[in-house]
Amino acid sequence: MDLVRLENWLDNGAFAVLFVTMLLYWVGTAFKDIPYLWILGTDGMAIANLSIA
């Protein structure tokens, strides 16, 4: 696998993870009784930042 394909894959993956993370934060704001949504959102942010880096 060449580096251009890897970079493209990581960029697209980071976008997808950030989109899902945004949805998790919105749902977590609407339903505050579900505590693990904030944990999943924080983990998603960490994964997306590592993918971008």
C-alpha positions as CSV (number, residue, x, y, z in Angstrom):
1,M,0.0,0.0,0.0
2,D,1.4,3.4,-0.9
3,L,1.4,6.3,1.4
4,V,-1.1,8.3,-0.7
5,R,-3.7,5.6,-0.3
6,L,-3.0,5.3,3.4
7,E,-3.3,9.0,3.9
8,N,-6.6,9.1,2.0
9,W,-7.9,6.1,4.0
10,L,-7.0,7.7,7.3
11,D,-8.5,11.1,6.3
12,N,-11.8,9.5,5.3
13,G,-11.8,7.4,8.5
14,A,-11.2,10.4,10.6
15,F,-14.1,12.2,8.9
16,A,-16.4,9.3,9.6
17,V,-15.3,8.9,13.2
18,L,-15.8,12.7,13.8
19,F,-19.2,12.5,12.2
20,V,-20.3,9.6,14.5
21,T,-18.7,11.4,17.5
22,M,-20.7,14.5,16.7
23,L,-23.9,12.4,16.6
24,L,-23.0,10.8,19.9
25,Y,-22.5,14.1,21.6
26,W,-25.9,15.4,20.3
27,V,-27.6,12.2,21.5
28,G,-25.8,12.5,24.8
29,T,-27.0,16.1,25.2
30,A,-30.6,15.0,24.5
31,F,-30.5,11.9,26.7
32,K,-28.3,12.7,29.7
33,D,-29.3,9.4,31.4
34,I,-27.0,7.5,29.2
35,P,-23.5,8.1,30.6
36,Y,-21.4,5.9,28.2
37,L,-22.2,8.2,25.2
38,W,-19.8,10.8,26.5
39,I,-17.1,8.2,27.0
40,L,-17.6,7.0,23.4
41,G,-17.5,10.5,22.2
42,T,-14.3,11.3,24.0
43,D,-12.7,8.0,22.7
44,G,-13.9,8.9,19.2
45,M,-12.2,12.3,19.4
46,A,-8.9,10.6,20.4
47,I,-9.1,8.1,17.6
48,A,-9.9,10.8,15.0
49,N,-7.0,13.0,16.2
50,L,-4.6,10.1,16.0
51,S,-5.8,9.4,12.5
52,I,-5.3,13.0,11.4
53,A,-1.9,13.2,13.0
